[in-house]
Amino acid sequence: GILLFSAEGSPFCFKSRKWKVRLHWFFQALLLVCGATGFGFMVASKNIKEHPHFKSWHSLLGVATMAATVLQAICGVFLLFPKLISTHSFPRLRLYHATCGLVAYLLATVTVVSAMFTDWFQASVTGTIWYIFLFLPLFPALVVMNQITSAFLPKKKITS
């Protein structure tokens, strides 16, 4: 979502900010629907197979990712409808929204990487390609981290 607002790398750099916000909102809503659907299918599959729920690091990280994504979406709803909050907390809420989005993205990256250590994945993918899959999710995470920190951290060095 944050890459939509990037002046350097976004294919939508010529669109207005209002248009980018709407597209961001659409993608994030779609992400929540897809995430909740996948989460529901995972729980149903575990119930059918009578396997225990939330026993692996991958599943616990997935739950944390979903929680951070929901928190980020709640902040986003308040930003989308600023009349729901007081105007003096708007800049702080914007920072919380971006920070929660970064945490959710990093948690999602760690969740994907942790899936690569499951028995199924290690039996399916071996050799050099496994290492490529391991490092592939890290590059976009670095780009997103750079985008958010450059957009929201202070530009000037704070002196005392």
C-alpha positions as CSV (number, residue, x, y, z in Angstrom):
1,G,0.0,0.0,0.0
2,I,2.7,2.5,0.9
3,L,4.4,2.0,-2.5
4,L,1.4,3.6,-4.2
5,F,2.5,6.9,-2.6
6,S,6.1,6.6,-3.7
7,A,7.3,9.3,-6.1
8,E,10.1,7.2,-7.4
9,G,8.7,3.7,-7.9
10,S,4.9,4.0,-8.2
11,P,3.3,3.3,-11.6
12,F,0.6,5.8,-10.4
13,C,2.9,8.7,-9.7
14,F,0.9,11.0,-12.1
15,K,-2.4,10.4,-10.3
16,S,-3.8,12.7,-7.5
17,R,-3.3,11.9,-3.9
18,K,-7.0,11.4,-3.5
19,W,-7.0,8.8,-6.2
20,K,-4.0,7.0,-4.6
21,V,-5.8,7.0,-1.2
22,R,-8.8,5.3,-2.8
23,L,-6.7,2.7,-4.6
24,H,-4.8,2.1,-1.3
25,W,-8.1,1.7,0.5
26,F,-9.3,-0.8,-2.1
27,F,-6.1,-2.9,-2.0
28,Q,-6.1,-2.9,1.8
29,A,-9.7,-4.0,2.0
30,L,-9.1,-6.7,-0.6
31,L,-6.1,-7.8,1.5
32,L,-8.2,-8.1,4.6
33,V,-10.9,-10.1,2.8
34,C,-8.3,-12.5,1.3
35,G,-6.4,-12.8,4.6
36,A,-9.6,-13.6,6.5
37,T,-10.7,-16.0,3.8
38,G,-7.3,-17.8,4.0
39,F,-7.4,-17.8,7.8
40,G,-10.9,-19.3,7.7
41,F,-9.9,-22.0,5.2
42,M,-6.8,-22.9,7.4
43,V,-9.0,-23.3,10.5
44,A,-11.5,-25.4,8.6
45,S,-8.8,-27.6,7.2
46,K,-7.3,-28.1,10.7
47,N,-10.8,-29.0,12.0
48,I,-11.5,-31.5,9.2
49,K,-8.1,-33.2,9.7
50,E,-8.4,-32.9,13.5
51,H,-5.0,-31.3,13.8
52,P,-4.1,-28.9,16.6
53,H,-4.4,-25.2,16.0
54,F,-1.7,-22.6,16.3
55,K,1.1,-24.9,17.4
56,S,3.8,-23.7,15.0
57,W,5.8,-20.5,14.7
58,H,4.3,-20.0,11.3
59,S,0.7,-20.1,12.5
60,L,1.4,-17.9,15.6
61,L,3.1,-15.3,13.3
62,G,0.2,-15.5,11.0
63,V,-2.2,-14.7,13.8
64,A,0.0,-11.7,14.9
65,T,0.1,-10.6,11.2
66,M,-3.7,-10.6,11.0
67,A,-4.0,-8.7,14.3
68,A,-1.5,-6.0,13.2
69,T,-3.3,-5.8,9.8
70,V,-6.6,-5.3,11.6
71,L,-5.1,-2.6,13.8
72,Q,-3.6,-0.9,10.8
73,A,-7.0,-1.0,9.0
74,I,-8.8,0.5,12.0
75,C,-6.3,3.4,12.0
76,G,-6.9,3.7,8.3
77,V,-10.6,4.0,8.7
78,F,-10.2,6.8,11.2
79,L,-7.9,8.5,8.7
80,L,-10.4,8.0,5.9
81,F,-13.2,9.5,8.0
82,P,-11.4,12.2,10.1
83,K,-14.7,13.5,11.6
84,L,-14.7,10.4,13.8
85,I,-11.6,11.7,15.7
86,S,-10.4,15.0,17.0
87,T,-8.3,17.0,14.5
88,H,-5.3,17.5,16.8
89,S,-4.6,13.7,16.9
90,F,-4.7,13.3,13.1
91,P,-1.0,13.6,12.5
92,R,-0.2,11.1,15.3
93,L,-2.8,8.7,14.0
94,R,-1.2,8.9,10.5
95,L,2.1,7.9,12.1
96,Y,0.4,5.1,14.0
97,H,-1.2,3.9,10.7
98,A,2.1,3.9,8.9
99,T,4.0,2.2,11.8
100,C,1.3,-0.5,12.1
101,G,1.4,-1.0,8.4
102,L,5.2,-1.5,8.5
103,V,4.9,-3.9,11.4
104,A,2.2,-5.8,9.6
105,Y,4.3,-6.0,6.4
106,L,7.4,-7.2,8.3
107,L,5.3,-9.7,10.2
108,A,3.9,-11.0,6.9
109,T,7.4,-11.3,5.5
110,V,8.6,-13.2,8.6
111,T,5.5,-15.4,8.3
112,V,6.3,-16.2,4.7
113,V,9.9,-16.9,5.5
114,S,8.9,-19.2,8.5
115,A,6.7,-21.2,6.1
116,M,9.9,-22.1,4.2
117,F,11.1,-24.1,7.3
118,T,8.0,-26.4,7.3
119,D,8.5,-30.0,6.5
120,W,6.2,-29.7,3.5
121,F,8.1,-26.8,1.9
122,Q,11.5,-28.4,2.6
123,A,10.4,-31.6,1.0
124,S,9.0,-29.8,-2.0
125,V,11.8,-27.3,-2.6
126,T,15.5,-28.2,-2.2
127,G,18.9,-27.0,-3.2
128,T,19.8,-23.5,-4.4
129,I,16.2,-22.6,-5.3
130,W,15.3,-22.9,-1.6
131,Y,17.8,-20.2,-0.7
132,I,16.4,-18.0,-3.5
133,F,12.9,-18.4,-2.1
134,L,14.3,-17.6,1.4
135,F,15.9,-14.3,0.4
136,L,13.3,-13.2,-2.2
137,P,10.8,-11.8,0.3
138,L,13.4,-9.7,2.1
139,F,14.1,-7.3,-0.8
140,P,10.6,-5.8,-1.0
141,A,10.6,-5.6,2.8
142,L,13.7,-3.4,2.7
143,V,12.1,-1.2,0.1
144,V,8.9,-0.8,2.2
145,M,11.0,0.0,5.3
146,N,13.0,2.6,3.5
147,Q,9.8,4.2,2.0
148,I,8.1,4.5,5.4
149,T,11.1,5.6,7.4
150,S,12.0,8.3,4.8
151,A,8.4,9.5,4.7
152,F,7.7,9.6,8.5
153,L,11.0,10.1,10.3
154,P,12.1,13.6,11.0
155,K,14.1,15.2,8.2
156,K,16.3,17.3,10.5
157,K,18.6,16.0,13.1
158,I,17.3,16.8,16.6
159,T,19.8,18.7,18.7
160,S,19.5,19.3,22.4
